[in-house]
Amino acid sequence: MPVSPRYSIGIDFGTESGRVLLLNLDTGEQSVPFVVPYPSAVIDRALPGTNEPLPADWALQDPDDWTNVILKGVPEALERTGIDPQSVVGLGVDFTSCTVLPVAADAQPLCTHEAWRGRRHAWPKLWKHHAAQPVADRINAVAIERGERWLERYGGRISSEWYFPKLIQIWLEDREVYDATDGFLEATDWIVSWLTGVQLRQTCTAGYKALWSPDEGFPSDEYFEAAFPGFSNPTQKLGTDFVPLGSPAGQLLPELAQRLGLPPSVVVAVGNVDSFVSVPGAGVSDAGTFVIVIGTSICDMVVHQEEIRLPGITGVLRDGILPGLYGYEAGQAAVGDMLAWFVAKLGGGASYEELEAAAAEIEPGETGLLAFDWWNGNRTILADADLSGALLGLTIQSSAAEIYRALLESIAFGNRRIMDNFEQYGMPLHRIVACGGIAERSPLMMQLLADTSGRVVSVPAAAEIPARGAALFGAVAAGAFADIGAAVDATQLGTAQTYEPKPEAVAVYERVYEIYRELYETLGRSHSDWLHGLKRIRADVLES
C-alpha cells in the first residue's frame, strides 16, 4: 500500500502581504503560494480609525493583518491544492525583522485593547520604523565611549531598526505604554504564541536584533544605565531564555486547528526571520556563497566556519542561520520601495515592465548617472538611517528610463560595496544566489548584479523562498528530518536561471564603481552632515 506524502506549511510575513505554501517533504515540490495582502499595509500616515498624523520616519503594522493571513491563507491553500490536511505534519513561520510589538498581560497586542488603541507606541513597529534613530545614536556613542566589545558583533554600530532602540523610544516617549507592556515581542514570536498558546523566543532575533550572545549574554545593566539613566532592567520586557531554530514551540491550539481545517497534531516551529530562512530555502549550506533576498529591501546572508568581527555588518551569531556555522547579516534598506516610489511619482505612467524593457536597451555607462540607494537610509555598511538618496549626473537629456536604470545600478553597486567589505576582512565570496520577487521578475537587475560584482548570479527554481525555508524548519520541528541540513538535502531544488558577468560591462562598471566608492565615502562618512542637514531642515519645516 503506497505511503501518503508528508507536507509542511510555510508562512512568510512580508512588509505588505503574507504568503502561504505547502511543501511536499518527500519530493521537494511546493504549491503555488497563496498571497494575502495586508488591508492596513504599512501604517505611516495616521493610526487606523484616527486622524492623528504620525511623525516622520514612523512605520507601524496592524496585528489583525497577520492573523488574517493565517485564517484566510491556510484554508485557501489547502482547498486550492486538494492536499489531505491529515498529511500536514509541521508549520513554520518567518517575519520581517526587527518588527516588534508590545503585548499586555493576556499576551494580546496592546493596540487591540480599546484603552490603548489611540496610542501610537502601543502598535507594532515595523522593521523600517526609523524614528528611533536618536536612541540608536546614543546606544552607539555610549558603547564606543565605554569600549563595549559587544558592539563589534554588529559591525561597530547598531541600527534604529533593532530591538532596543524601538523599546527605549517607548520608554522615553510614552512611559504609560511602556509600563502597560508585559512583553515586547518580535512579531515572529508573537504569531507562534497565537498559533500554539506557548510564548517562546528564539535565539535568532535575540542574537541579531536584541544584542544577545550565547557566549556573552546581553550588554550589562551598567551600560544601559550609563546610556539611559533609569532604564536599569533591559531584559524586563525581553526575557533571558531563548531556544534554537528548528525547535518545536508546540502544537496548534485545538480551536484554531479546527478553524484552519488542520489536525491539532500539527507541530509549529519557533519563529524565524524572512531573510535567514531563505538560506536553507534556496538550498544553500556552504560558505563562500552570498545569498541575497531582494524585495522591499535587501537582506544579505553569509555563513562561515569562524567568527570574524568585521565592521559594516548588522550582526554575526553562531548557529544563527545554519547549525555549526557563524551566520552573518548585511543588507540594503530601500530596493522595491525605491523602485515603487519612482514608478508612482516620476515614471510618467509607465509600468515596471515598460521601464525595465527601456532600461535594458541602455548600455552600461551610457546614462552618465550615478545614484545611491539610501531612500530608507543605509543599512550596511554605514548603518545610518538618517542618510537619504542621491542622484548625480542629471542633464536635460536624462530620461525616465535612464534614471530607472541608474536606480537599479545603485542597488547593484550597494551590493558590490557590501561584498567588498566581507572580502576585505577575509571572507571570500565566489557566487551570488538571489531570491525574492525582484530576482524572479527582473532579469536586468540580476545581470547588473553579475556585471557590477564580476560573479555568477543564480536564481533558484522556486518562488517564495522564505516561505519554503519556513516550511523546512516546520518539518524539522515536527521530526520529519533530523536537522535543517538533512531537510535541505532531501528537498533540494534546482536553478531557474544563471547570469554570467559580461566582460565588456564589467570593465565599464569598474570605472563607474571607482567614482561610486569615493562618493560613497564622501556622502556617507566624511560629509554625512550634508544629507543629515537636509533631512533635519525638512523635518523642521513639516513640524512648524
TIGU-15413 format. One record per atom (N, C-alpha, C, CB): x, y, z. Coordinates in steps of 0.1 Angstrom, whole numbers, plus 5000, padded with zeros to 4 digits. Glycine has a CB too. Example, Ala and Ser with C-alpha at 12.3 -4.5 7.8 and 13.67 -1.06 7.14 Angstrom:
2
513249435078512349555078513249675078511349555090512849785071513749895071512950005079514149945057
END
This chain:
544
500849885000500050005000500950135000499050005012500750224991501650344990501550425002501250424978502650485006502650575018502250715013504050575024501450775021500950915017502151015019499750955026502251115011503351215013503051295025503451305000504151345030504051445042504251585037505151405053503551675043503651815040503951905052502351865033504652015049504852125059504352255053506352125063503752335061503252465057504352575060501852505064504652655051505452775053504652905052506652775044504752995061504053115061505153235062502953125072505153315052506153425051505353555053506953425038505653625063505053755066505953865061504753775081505553935050506454045045505954175050506354035030506354275042506154415046504654455043507054515039504154405032502754445027501854335025502854525015502354205027501454095025502153975031501254065009501253865032501753735037501553635026501153695050502453525027502353415017502353285023503553435007501453195018501353065024501552955013499853045030502452865016502652755007502752625014503952774998502552515007502752375012503852315005501352295010504752245013505952185007505852035009507252235014505951954998505951814998507351775004505651754984507451715015508651675022509351555015508451655036508651485007509151365001509751394987508151254999509251494980509651524966510351664966508551524957510151744975510651884975509751974966512051884969508651934961507852014953506952104962506951934944506652224958505952314966504752364958506752434970503652404965502452454959502752604954501252444969501852644946501852784942501452864955500852824930502252964959501953034971500653114970503053134975499853114981498653194982499053324989497553114989498853434983499253564988498053634994499853654977498253695006497153765013497653905016496753685026497154005009497654145012497154185026497054245001497954275032497554335045496654455042498854385053495454455047494554575045495154705049493254545052495854705060496454835065497854855059496554825080498454755053499754765047500754825057499754855034501454925053502454995062501655125067503755035055501555135080500855245087501955355089500155205100501955455081503055555082502455695081504055535072501055705080500455845079499655875091499555845067498755785095497955805107497555675113496755895104497255665126496755545132495355515126496655555147495055385124493755345119492655395128493655185118491655455122490555505129490755645135490155415140491855705132492155835138492655925127493155825149492656055129493156155120494556205125492256265118495056145136496256195142497456155133496456135156498156255127499256215118500456155126499756345110501056065120502256005126503456095122502555865121504456105131505656185128506456125117506556205140507456195112508356145101509056015106509356255097509255935097510055805099509355705107511355845106508055715110507355615117506855515107506155675125506755385111506255275103505655175112507355215093504355155112503755065121502954955113502755135130502454855119501554755113500454715122502454625109499454645117498254605124498354455126496954645117498454405138498554255140497354185135498654235155496154245133495054175127495354135113493754265128496154215106496654175093497354045093497454285086498154025103498953905103498053775106500053915115497153795116496353675118495453645106495453695131495053755099494253735087494953645077493753865082496253665076497053585066496853435069498553615067496853395082496753255086495253215084497153235100494353295089492953245089492353235075492053345097492853325066492353315052493353235043492353455046494653245045495553185036495653035038496853245038495652985050495852835052494652755046496052805066493452785050492352715044492252725028491052765049492552845023492552865009493652785002492753015005494852785008495952705002495652555002497252725010495052505013494652365014493552335003494052325028492552425001491552394992492052404978490352504993492852494975493452504961494252384957494252634959495052334966495952224963495252094964497152224972494152084971493551954973494351854982493251894960495251904989496151824998495251775010497451895002495451655013494751605025495351675038494951445026494551745045495051815057495751725067493951885064495351595067495951505077497351475073495051375077497751505061499151475057500151595062499251455042499551695067500451815072500951775085499651945072502251785087502951745100503551865107503951645097503951965099504652085105504252215099506152065104504552315106504252455102505352545107502852505107505852625098506952725102506552865097508252685096507052965104506753105100508053185100505753165110508053285091509153385092508553525091510153355080509253625095508753755096509853855092508253795110509453975087510454085086510954115100509754205080512154165101512754185114513754295113513454055120513754385123513154375136511754435136514054435147510654355135509354405137508854365150508354355125508454455159508254425173506954495178509454475182506354425188505154485194505054465209503954415187504454555215504154545230502854455232503954675237502954365241501854285244501454305259502054135242500154295262499654305275499754175283498154345275499354175295499554055304498753935299499054095318497753965290496953855284497553805271495553895282498753845268499553805256498953865243499653655255497953955244497454015232498154145230495854035234498254185217498854305213498154425221498754335198498954515226498454625234497454705226499654715239497754725213496954805205495554745202497554835191495354625206493954565204493054595216494054415202493654645227492854695238492454835236493754685251491154855238490554985234491255105241489054985238491655075254492355185261493655235255492555145275494255155247495555185241495555205226496555085245494355185220494355185205494755315199492955145201494555425206494855555201496255605205493855655206497055515210498455555214499355485204498755505229500155575197500955515186502055415191501555625179502555435203503555345208503055215212504255415220501655195212501055065215501054975203499655085221501355025191501254955179502554885175500755045168502554775168503754715163504554805155503454585155505854815157506854895150507454805139507854955159507254845127507754765115509254775115507054815102509854685108511354685106511854825102511854585096511154895093511655015088511155135095511255035073510755125108510455235117511755295121509655185129512055415116513455475118513355595127513955515104512255615134512155725143512955715155510655755146513455595158514355575170515855595167514155435175516155665156517555685152518255765163517655765140517755865170518455935181518755835192517656045186517955745195518255635205519355555201516955555208519355505188520455425183521755505183520155385169521655625180522955705180523555715195522655855175522655725205523055725219523655595223521955775228522955485219523455355222524855335216522455245216525055375204526355365197527455445204526255395183527055575207528055665212528555625226527455805213527655575235528055535248528855405248526855525257528455315239529155195237530555215233528455095227530755315224532155345219532955405230532055435207532255505238532955565249533455465259532055675255532655365262532955265272533755155267531655215278534055145254534755035249534054905250536155025256532754905248531954785249532154695237530354825249532754575240533154475229531954425222533954365235530754415228529654355221529254435208528354355230529654565207529354645195530054585183529754795198531154525185531854465174531054355167533154405179530154285174529354185167528354245157528554105178528154375158527254445149527954545140526154515157529154515137529954595128530354735133529154615116530254755146530654875152529554985153531754935145528354945150527255045150525954975148527455155139524954995158523654925156522755025149523154875169521654965144520655045136519455085144520254965124518755185140517555225146516455115144517055355140516655025135515754915132515754815143516054855118516754815152516854705161515954715173518354695165516054615182515154595193515254705203515454465200516354735209516454825220516254975216517854815226516655015204516155155200514655175200516755195187513955075196512555085195511855075209511954975186512454985217511954975231512255095239512554845238513455145238513755265246513055385241515355285245512755395228511955505224510555515231511755495208509955395233508755385240508955435255508155245240510055385261510355425275510555575276511555345279511155635266511455775267510155865264512455815257509355815254508255905249506855875254508255885234506655755259505355715265505455615276504355665254505755665288506055575299504855495303506555655311503655545301502455465304502355345295501155555302502555355282502555245273503655145278502755285259504855195281505955115285505555035297507255195288504955095307504655025320503554925317504255125330502654955308501554865305501954745296500354935298503154745291503754645283504254525291504854695273503654415290504154295297505354235290502954195299505354235277506454185269506554265256506354035267507754285252508054345239508554235230509054475240507754195221508054065213508354095199506853975214509254015193509354005179508053955173510553915174507654005162506353965156506353815153506054035143507553755149507553615146507353535159508953585140507753585170507553505183506053525187508453555194505553645185504153665189503153575180503753805187503353565167502453485159502553345162502753505144503753295167503853155171503053135184505353115173503153225193502353215205500853215202502753325215500453295192499053305188498553165183498853415178499453095176499152965170499152855180500252935159499952865190500152755199499752775214501652715199499652905217499452935231500652935240498352845237501852905233503052895240503953015236503752765237504453095246505353205243506753165245504953325251507453155233508953125233509653235225509152985228510853255228511653345220512853265215512153465228513153285202514253205196515553285196513853165182516653215194517953265195518253365184519053155195517653345172517953425160517753575162517153375149516553615165516253755167516953815179514753785167517053735190517753775202519153815199517653675213519853735190521253755187521453865177521853635182520653865167520853965156520254105159520353915143519154105167518454225168518354285183517054205164518654195193518554235207519854225214517454155213520954225207522254245214522654125223522354365221522054005221522353895229523353805222521053815232524153735230525153635225525053515234526553695225525153395228525153275237526353265246525053155228527453335242528653325250528753445259529853335240528253565256528453685264527153735270529053785255526053685266524753735272524453875266524853745287523853965274523454095270524554195274522154135275524454315269525254425275524854445289525054555267525754485297525454495312524454595315526754525319523854575327522854675332523554815334522254635346524854815338525654935340525755015327526954905346525854935316525955005303524655085300526254905292523555015301522255075298521955195308521154975300522355175320522155285330523055405326522555245344524255385321525055495316524455565304526455445313523855485295523355545283521955615285523155435272521155545294519855605296519555585311518755525287519955685319519755675334518255645337520255795340518055545345516755495349516255375341515755615347516855355330516555235322517455125327516655255306517155065338518054985345517754835345518155025360516754795338516354655337516054615322515154625346517154615314516954605300516154475295518254605293516254365302515654245298514254225304516554125302513754325311512454315317511354275307512054445324511354335295510354315285510754205275509954445278511954165276512554075266512753925271513854125262513053915284513353785289514853745287512453675283515253635292516653585291516753445286517353605304515653375283515753235278515353235263514853145287516253165255515953155241516253015236516853265233515452975226515552835221516052835207514152765222516752725203517352725190516352715178518352605189516852765167515952745155515652605152516652815143514452575147514052445144513452375156515252365139513452435167512852375179511252385178513252455192510652285183509152285183508652385194508552145185507752475190507152555200505952495207506652695194505252405199504152335204503152295192503352425214502052245196501052205185500052315184500452075189499352315173498252415171497252405182497652385157496752525186495652525195494452455189495252675199493752365196492752285190491652365183492052195201491252475189490152555183490652625170489652665193491952655170492552715158492652615147493852785161493152495151493252385141491952355134493852265148490852365142489552335136489252445126488452325147489452575129489152685120489952675107489452815127491252625109492052615097491852485089493552625101491152395095490952265088492152175088490652295073492952185099494152105101494052025113495452205102494751915114494751835126495551905137495451695124495051895150495751965161497151905164494951955173497451795157498851735159499951815151498851595154499551905143500551985135501452055145499852085126502752035143503752095152504252225146504952005154504252335154504652465149506152495154503752575155506952525145508352565149508452705155509252555136509452725163509652855168509952955156510952865177509653085158509753175147511153195141509253305151511153255129512353285122512253415115512753165112513353455108513453585101513353555086514753655104512653635078512453605064513753585056511653715058514753675059515953665052516753535055516853785054516853505068517653395073517153255068517753395088515753245068515253115063515453095048513753105066515853205041516053195027517353125024516053335021518253115033519453045030519152895028520553065042518652825038518252685035517152675025517852615048516252775024515152775015515652775000514252895016516852834998517452844985518352724982518252964983518452634992519352514991520752544993519152464977521152655000522552685003522952645017522752845001524052575017524652535030526152555031524252385033526752625022528152635021528652775023528652575008529852785029530552915030530952955016531752905040531153085014531653145002530453174992532453044995529253154996528053194988527453314995527053074987527153414986526553534991525053524987527153664984524153514997522753494995522053624997522153385004521353674987520553804988519153774986521153904979518353834994516853824993516453964989516153785006515853984977515554114971514054134971516154124957513654224979512254264979512054414982511454184990511254444992511154584996512454635000510154595008513254555007514654585010515454465005514854625025516754475008517654355006518254315019518754384995518254185021518954125032520054035026518054045042521254045031522353965027522853865038523554045022523053745034523553645044524753565039522353545047525653545048526853475045527053375057528153565043527453255055527853165066529353135065527053035066529953115076531453105077531753015089532153235077532952945088533352855098533852925111534452765093534253055109534853125120534053255123536253155118534253305135533653435138534753545135533253445153534353635126535253755123534453875126535753745108534953955135534154075139534554195130534454115154534054185119534354295109533354405110534254235095533754525106532854645106531954635094533654775105530854705095529954715083529054605081530754735071528654525092527654425091526554465101528254285094525454385100524454415110524454305121523054415103525254205120525354105131525953985127523954075136526553915137527053775135526653695147528653785133526253575144525753485155526153335152524253505158526653265162526853125160525553055159527753065172525352965149524152895147522952985144523752805159523253105140522153205138521353175125522653345137522053115115521353085102521352935100522053155091522552875101522652725100523452675112523352685086523052555117523852505128525252475125523152375134526152495134527552465132528352575125527752345125527752685121528352785113528052925119528052785098528853025117528553155121527753225109529853235124526653285113525853345103526053495103524353315104526353565092526553705091525353765083527953735084525053885087523953955080524354095076522653965089523954135064524154275060522854305052525454295051522854425045521754455037521554595032520454415044520554615024520254745018518754775022520554755003518554905026517254935032516154975022517455045042516555015010515555065000515854994987515455214999514954914982515054844969513654854962515554694971512854754965511454764960510754894963510654644964510954944976510455074980510855184971510855104994512155184968512655294959512155284945514255284959512155164940511555154926510155184925511855004921509355144936507955184936507755334937507255114948508555404944508455544945508655604931509555604955509655554924509955614911508855594901511255564905508355464901507255434891505955514895506855284892505655534907504455604911504555754909504155574926505755814912505955954913506556014900506755994924507455944894508256004883508255924870509556034887507555814870507655724859506855764847507255584863506055864848505255914837504155814832506155934825503755734841502655644838503155514832501755704828504455494831505055364826504955264837506455384821504855134833504855024842506254984845504054904836506454894855507754844858508254774846507654744870507454694839507854614827508354704816506754524822507654814814508054904803509354974807506955014801509455024819510755084823511854994823510555144837511654864827512754764826513154744812512354634833512254724803512554704789513354824783511254684781512854944786513655054781515055064787512855184784515155044800516455054807517354944802516255034822516854824798517654724793518354754779516854594791517754854772518354894759519554984761517254954751519755034773520755134776522055064779520355234787523155104773524455044776525055084789525455074765525854994795526555034808527355164806527454924812527155254815527855384815527155484806529155364811526155444798525655534788524855654794524755464779524255624806523355734812524155854818522555674823525455824821526155934828525655964842526156054820524855874847524255894860524855804871522755874860524755844883525155764895524255794906526655794899523655684912522655704923523155634935521255654919522655674947522855604959521555564965523655694970521355434968520055374972519755394987520055224969519855524991519655555006518255615008520755645010517255575000515955625002515355595015515055574991515755485022515355455035516555455045514655315036517555535041518755535049519655425044518455525064520755405051521755305047521855195058523155365044521555075055521654965065523054925067520754845060523754885057525154855057525754895044525354695060527054945045527954925057528055045066529354885051527155145063527255275070526355275083526855385062525255195082524255185093523855325098524955105105523355395088522955535091521555555085523955635085520555555093519155575088518855715085518155525099519755815088519455955085520055995072520056035096520755905065521155935051519955935042522255835046519956005031518856005021519455985008518056135022518655944998519055904985519756024977517955854977520555984967521156084959521156034945522656114964521056134935521056104921521956214915519656104915523056174908524056264903524256244888525356244911524656354882524956354867523756384858525456224864522656434864521556464856521756584846520356504865521256564834521256674824519856694818522356644812519656784809518356804803518056694793518256944796519056604790518756494782518356364789520056464773518556374803518256254811516756214809518556274825516556084807515256024805514755944817515155944793513455914818512955834829513555694829511455814828513755634817514455504816515855514821514355454801516555614818517955624823518055644838518655754816517155724843517055734858516755594864516055844862515755524859515355394864516555304864514155334856517355304853518455214852519555254862519155224838519655384865520655434875520255384889520755584875518955384891518455334904518755184906516955354906518555104895518854964895520454944897518454894882521155024890522655024892523055054906523355114882522355154913522655184926522455074936521755304931521454984933521254864941522454774939519954794937522854754927523954664924525354714930524154644909525554844929526754904934526754894950526955044930525654914956525554894970525854754974524154934975525354654966525654514968527154484967524854424959527754544957529254524955529954584967529654594942529554694972530254754983530254664995529654894987529054604998528954515009529854385007527454465011529854334995530654214992532154244994530454164978532554364989533954404991534354415006534254544984533454455014533654465028533954325034532554535035533154225030533354095035534754045031532253995030535054055018536354005013537554075019536354014998537354205022538454285028538854225041538054425030537954165048538154105062538253955062537154145071538653895050539053755050537953655047539653725062536853705041535753615038535453615023534453655046536153525015536053525001534653484997537053434994534053544987532753514982532853484967531753634984532353364963532553304950531353324941532953164951530253324946529053334938527853404946528553194934526853444938525653504944524453424941525453654938523653394951522353334949521353434953522253204958520453474944519553574946518153524946519653684935517253564955515853514955515053634960515753394965513753614959512753724962512153764949513453834968511053854950510253894939511053954928509253984944511954044931512754114921513654024914513454234927514253924921515153824915514353744904515753734926513153724907512353634898511853724886511153574905511653854888510953934878511854024870509854014884513054044874513954144868515254084863514154264878515254034851516553984846517554094845516253924832517154214842518154324841518854344855517454454837518054344866518654364879519654254882517554364890519354124878520254014880521554024872519553884877521354074860522554094851523454204857522154124837522854304862523554414868524354364880522654534872523754284888524454224900525754144895523554134908525554074884526653994879527754084873526253894868527354194865528254274859529054374868527554354848528354414879529054504888529954434898528054584896529654304900530454224910531454134904529554144919531254104891532154004884531953864888533554044886530753834894530453694899529153644892530253694914529153514891527953444886526753464896528253294883525653494891524453504899523453394895523753644897522953324904521953214901520653244909522453074905519553214903518253234909517653094910517353324900517253054922516652914925515352894917516352894939515152764914513952724906512752714915514252594899512452814923511252814931510952954935511452724944509652984936509253114941509053114956507953164934509053234962508753244976509653164985507253214979510953184983511953114990511853125005513353154986511553245011511453245025510353155031511153385030509153145024508153055029508552915028506853075020509352885017509852745016510852715028510652725002511752805031512652785042511852775055513552895043510752855057509952835069509352695070508852945070508852645059508352515058509352405062507752485045510552425058511652335061511852325076512952365054511952445083512052445097510852385104512352595102509652405098508452345104508652195103507252385096509152145092509351995091510351945101509851965077511452025104512451975113511851975127513652075113511052075131510352085144509451965146509652215145508851915135507851805135508551675136506951815124509951675134510651545135510751475121510051455144510351545110510451485097511851465092509651565087512751555097514151545094514951565107514551645083516151515107517051525119517451675122518251435118517751745111518151885112517851955099519651895117518252085099517852165087518752125075518052315090519952075078520852025067520251905060522251995072519751815068519051695062517851735054518751595073517151835059515951885052516251945039515151985061517352025039517852085026518251975016518952185028518951875021519451765012518251685006520351675019517251665014516151585010515151655000515351535022515251785000514251864992514951964983513351945001516151924979517052014971516252064958518351944967516452184955515852244943516952284933514952354946516552294920517552334910517652484908517152274897518252524897518452664894517552704882519852694890516852814883515952854873516652934862514852944879517653014867518353104857519753134863517553234855520753134854522053174857522553294849523053054855523153394855523653514849525153524850522953644855525853524838527253534838527653674836527853444826528753714843529253854840529653874826530453884850529353984820529754024806531054104807528654094799532154054801533454124803533454274799534454054795532754304788532654444784531954534795532054464771530854484800530154554810530954564823528754494813531554454827532354454839533454564838533054314841534054584827535154684825534654824827535854664811533454854821532854984823532455014837531654994813531854914843531354934857532454944867530454814861533654884864534754904873535155054873535954824868535055124862535355264861534355344869535455314846533055314867531955384874532155354889530555344869532455234893532555194907533655274914532755044908534755304907535755384914535255524918536955404904534355584910533755714913532755684925533055774901531955574923530955544934531655534947530255414930532755464948533455444961533855574967534655354959534355664959534855794965533655874970535655874955532555884962531355954966530655884978530455964954530755754978530155684990530755725003530355524988532155735003532855775015532555925018534355755013532456005008532256155010530856175015532456224997529856125009528456155013528056075025527556125001528655955026528255865037529055875050528255725032530255925049531055935061531656075063532255835060532556115055533256245058532356365058534456265049531256365049530356475049528956425050530556555036528656325058527356275060526456395066527256155070527056495072526256605077525456685066527156705084525956665054525156735043523756675042525956725030523756545040522456485039521656485052522656335034522356465063521656485076521056615077522656455088521756725073521256855075519956875066522256955071519956825054518756845045517556775052519056785031517856655057516656585064516156665076517156445068517056715084516656795096515856915092517856835104516256985081515557105077514157065072516357175065514056955065512656915061511856885073512856795052512356815082511556775094511156905102512356685104512057005103511757125110510557195103512957215111510657205090509557275082508257205084509957285067508257065083507056995084506357005098507256845081507257025108506757025122506357175126507756975131506757265118506457405121505057445117507457505115
END
